Amino acid sequence: MFSRVSVPCRLVDGTPTVTTVRHDRRVRQAAIRLTRASLFTVTVRDQHLAELAEALREGDSLGVPCRHATYGDWLLGVHPHQWWVNPAAPRLPMELYLLLPEDQQAVVVFTPDEAVELTETLAVEELCGAEQ
C-alpha cells in the first residue's frame, strides 16, 4: 500500500539533501517531503502528481495544488533552475519549492538526472493516469 523513495538533490546553497516521496495507493496520493525537515511535507493527489511529473519532464513552471498539514490547501512550485545560464540545454536542472508563512521556505534543486529519477518516482502507474 505504501512505497517510499528518496531522491538526492541539494539546497540552493549546495548542501546535499533528499526529497522523499511516499505513495499511498489506497487513497491515490503521495506525501512529498522536500528536505529532511517535516515542515516541508505536502500531500499531492494523483492527478496533480501527473502534472508535476510532466512539468519536471518538460522543464516547465507550475504551481501544483497540494495540502499542507498546518496551512491547508497550498501550492508546490516547480520551475527550471537558473535557466538563463544555458537556455539551449536539452535538459535543465529543476527546482521544487514550498513557500510558507513567516518566511519559511524550502527550495531544492535537482540535476537533470535527478529530475528524471524524481519524475519516474512520481509517475507510478497505479497512481498517475492508470485506470483501475
Kinemage of the C-alpha trace (Angstrom):
@kinemage 1
@onewidth
@group {chain A} dominant
@subgroup {mainchain}
@vectorlist {calphas} color= white
{ca met a 1} P 0.000 0.000 0.000
{ca phe a 2} L 2.801 2.391 0.842
{ca ser a 3} L 6.048 2.865 -1.002
{ca arg a 4} L 8.717 5.405 -0.171
{ca val a 5} L 11.576 6.590 -2.349
{ca ser a 6} L 14.190 9.243 -1.580
{ca val a 7} L 15.734 11.173 -4.457
{ca pro a 8} L 19.021 13.050 -3.960
{ca cys a 9} L 19.020 16.808 -4.503
{ca arg a 10} L 20.621 19.883 -2.958
{ca leu a 11} L 19.586 23.132 -1.368
{ca val a 12} L 20.332 26.281 -3.369
{ca asp a 13} L 23.500 26.800 -1.284
{ca gly a 14} L 24.763 23.389 -2.474
{ca thr a 15} L 24.063 21.453 0.744
{ca pro a 16} L 23.111 17.858 -0.129
{ca thr a 17} L 19.658 16.691 0.942
{ca val a 18} L 16.937 14.330 -0.263
{ca thr a 19} L 13.333 14.702 -1.350
{ca thr a 20} L 11.205 11.808 -0.183
{ca val a 21} L 8.053 10.643 -1.955
{ca arg a 22} L 5.727 8.300 -0.083
{ca his a 23} L 2.874 6.905 -2.191
{ca asp a 24} L -0.379 5.830 -0.564
{ca arg a 25} L -2.138 3.719 -3.172
{ca arg a 26} L -5.272 3.332 -1.016
{ca val a 27} L -6.208 6.986 -1.476
{ca arg a 28} L -4.243 7.657 -4.683
{ca gln a 29} L -1.956 10.371 -3.377
{ca ala a 30} L 1.629 10.916 -2.273
{ca ala a 31} L 3.322 12.767 0.545
{ca ile a 32} L 6.315 14.734 -0.700
{ca arg a 33} L 8.906 15.933 1.822
{ca leu a 34} L 11.214 18.395 0.095
{ca thr a 35} L 14.023 18.272 2.663
{ca arg a 36} L 14.747 16.303 5.787
{ca ala a 37} L 12.550 18.757 7.764
{ca ser a 38} L 8.974 17.517 8.185
{ca leu a 39} L 7.652 21.105 8.000
{ca phe a 40} L 8.224 20.955 4.249
{ca thr a 41} L 5.935 17.977 3.635
{ca val a 42} L 2.825 18.243 1.477
{ca thr a 43} L 0.267 15.781 0.149
{ca val a 44} L -0.417 15.753 -3.590
{ca arg a 45} L -3.330 13.905 -5.218
{ca asp a 46} L -2.742 11.582 -8.163
{ca gln a 47} L -3.894 13.881 -10.986
{ca his a 48} L -1.599 16.626 -9.687
{ca leu a 49} L 1.296 14.151 -9.390
{ca ala a 50} L 0.945 13.597 -13.129
{ca glu a 51} L 1.036 17.375 -13.722
{ca leu a 52} L 4.127 17.714 -11.520
{ca ala a 53} L 5.867 14.861 -13.341
{ca glu a 54} L 5.049 16.443 -16.703
{ca ala a 55} L 6.398 19.853 -15.611
{ca leu a 56} L 9.639 18.206 -14.456
{ca arg a 57} L 9.919 16.230 -17.693
{ca glu a 58} L 9.187 19.224 -19.947
{ca gly a 59} L 11.160 21.828 -17.971
{ca asp a 60} L 8.008 23.870 -17.284
{ca ser a 61} L 6.981 26.173 -14.445
{ca leu a 62} L 3.896 25.197 -12.478
{ca gly a 63} L 2.127 25.674 -9.172
{ca val a 64} L 0.869 22.234 -8.124
{ca pro a 65} L -2.157 22.100 -5.791
{ca cys a 66} L -1.279 20.304 -2.575
{ca arg a 67} L -2.253 20.105 1.077
{ca his a 68} L -0.036 21.104 3.997
{ca ala a 69} L -0.767 19.670 7.456
{ca thr a 70} L -0.655 23.101 9.132
{ca tyr a 71} L -1.575 25.552 6.389
{ca gly a 72} L -4.194 23.570 4.448
{ca asp a 73} L -4.542 23.964 0.689
{ca trp a 74} L -1.308 25.275 -0.771
{ca leu a 75} L 0.868 25.246 -3.892
{ca leu a 76} L 4.079 23.325 -4.503
{ca gly a 77} L 6.173 25.163 -7.068
{ca val a 78} L 8.320 23.696 -9.815
{ca his a 79} L 10.430 25.508 -12.400
{ca pro a 80} L 13.792 25.339 -14.179
{ca his a 81} L 16.783 26.323 -12.039
{ca gln a 82} L 18.810 29.199 -13.487
{ca trp a 83} L 17.515 28.542 -16.999
{ca trp a 84} L 19.197 31.719 -18.234
{ca val a 85} L 22.676 30.198 -17.700
{ca asn a 86} L 22.203 27.779 -20.596
{ca pro a 87} L 18.706 28.201 -22.105
{ca ala a 88} L 19.510 25.934 -25.071
{ca ala a 89} L 20.458 22.942 -22.907
{ca pro a 90} L 18.472 19.810 -23.794
{ca arg a 91} L 17.611 19.267 -20.109
{ca leu a 92} L 17.816 21.808 -17.319
{ca pro a 93} L 18.239 21.436 -13.582
{ca met a 94} L 14.846 21.788 -11.909
{ca glu a 95} L 13.674 23.311 -8.619
{ca leu a 96} L 10.874 22.315 -6.317
{ca tyr a 97} L 9.922 24.927 -3.767
{ca leu a 98} L 7.481 25.458 -0.960
{ca leu a 99} L 6.960 28.972 0.369
{ca leu a 100} L 5.162 29.017 3.724
{ca pro a 101} L 4.078 31.883 6.008
{ca glu a 102} L 6.598 33.655 8.229
{ca asp a 103} L 9.354 33.360 5.591
{ca gln a 104} L 9.570 29.593 5.982
{ca gln a 105} L 10.734 28.159 2.690
{ca ala a 106} L 12.387 25.175 1.118
{ca val a 107} L 13.953 25.293 -2.321
{ca val a 108} L 15.609 22.132 -3.610
{ca val a 109} L 17.496 21.719 -6.886
{ca phe a 110} L 17.680 18.539 -8.961
{ca thr a 111} L 20.288 17.905 -11.630
{ca pro a 112} L 18.773 16.763 -14.943
{ca asp a 113} L 19.411 13.113 -13.999
{ca glu a 114} L 17.930 13.590 -10.514
{ca ala a 115} L 14.890 15.281 -12.093
{ca val a 116} L 14.396 12.200 -14.291
{ca glu a 117} L 14.631 9.998 -11.193
{ca leu a 118} L 12.058 12.160 -9.384
{ca thr a 119} L 9.766 12.100 -12.431
{ca glu a 120} L 9.926 8.312 -12.532
{ca thr a 121} L 9.220 8.180 -8.802
{ca leu a 122} L 6.155 10.404 -9.178
{ca ala a 123} L 4.819 8.644 -12.266
{ca val a 124} L 3.858 5.380 -10.589
{ca glu a 125} L 1.376 3.650 -12.919
{ca glu a 126} L -1.045 2.765 -10.146
{ca leu a 127} L -1.417 6.453 -9.303
{ca cys a 128} L -0.781 8.564 -12.382
{ca gly a 129} L -3.209 8.003 -15.192
{ca ala a 130} L -3.802 4.284 -14.780
{ca glu a 131} L -7.442 3.274 -14.846
{ca gln a 132} L -8.284 0.654 -12.257
